[in-house]
Amino acid sequence: MEAMLWDKLESNSVKCKLCGWRCSIPPGGRGKCAVRENREGTLYTLVYGKVASCAVDPIEKKPLYHFHPGTTSFSIATMGCNFKCLFCDNWMLSQQKEIKGEDMPPSKIVEVAKGMGCSSISYTYTEPTIFFEYTYDTAKLAHKAGLYNTYVTNGYMTVEAVDTIDGLLDAATVDFKGSADPGFYKKFCGALDVSPIFQALSEMKRKKIHIEITNLIVPDGGDAKEPFIKLVKWIHDELGEETPLHILKFFSSYKYEGQADTRTEYLEELWNESKGLGMKYVYLGNVPAPEYNNTYCPHCWNIIVERSGFNVTAIHAKNGRCTFCGGDINLVI
């Protein structure tokens, strides 16, 4: 299928405008994602309709703690990614060269999601930007069927991509690694520039897409406090103090196997730093402690969303307000 968001260059080369790489691709070549190919001067997507993984997940697993908590989401992914993270949990999908998957047109995705009682479709597991056309067509049908659409993304997408999906994308979890430290991204993710992530986030904010942020704290390279504080301050000032922030515990995987897990005590220290910097909703991911996974009203400190793991056991909020004190809260129900 012909791709979206590209320009034709001289000598049948093309310029992809989908993600932050903005690849110039010669005839017969592919972009950094390895799933967009220049065929005689036309850019094609190679993964449209090819689902490499799918599952019904709690929306909390994305993680989206403030977007329709307690509901389920039909999660899909294709092969490919525009990053090469050495610690990728889903490397068998993101880093494989062979393109494979079950044929599932957008209409089938929506049909399955509705049949499974899901409230949304999540484009996740690998980077949804690289199967953008598939998400775009599916999202249109999903909205017509009363379903929401969510991205779990590394955020390395262009402003043009955000503008194109505007009106169809309801929520996004943007996954930072190593607190957006440029040196860490270059060494561990194969990305030379982190600025496209911040540009995309600012555009999502302008488009009023619900945003939640994760930040994976990777020991011995991605756990320095200075870039962490810098990132939190940017989130606070540019996205808002009510933006949910999930600080994630690292577990070794893929080519980073054998690396020590992040110390929980250090994550708790970062949690306190974030609260001290004014963030109202801060969580610790991959840490089985209710006190770091419940949602508290920032006005009266009562629990407004109580969780046990990924399961929501109680919600004390209605119409964007805490039912205990009536205070405004950033919670979409």
BELFENCOR-V592388 format. One line per field, one symbol per residue. psi: psi as a letter, one per 20 degrees, with the letter a starting at -180 (. if undefined). A space follows every 50 residues. Layout:
# BELFENCOR-V592388
psi->???
This chain:
# BELFENCOR-V592388
psi->pprrmqqpaqkjrqopkgrihlpoprpirqahijjppooljppqpijpjn ohqqqoqqhhihpoijolqirqpopqqaqqqjrlpikphkhighjqhpor rpoorhhhgggggghjkqirppoagaohhilghghghghghgghjjqrpq poqijlqrhhgghhipihohqpopoqpkkkphhghggiijpipihhghgg ghhgghikpppqpqopooqlhkjqhghghggghggghhhqijpppooppp pqrcikpiqqqpphhhhhghghgghhjjphopqoqkomohhjiqpqpigi jqphopqocjppiqpmqpljqpigijqpqnpo.
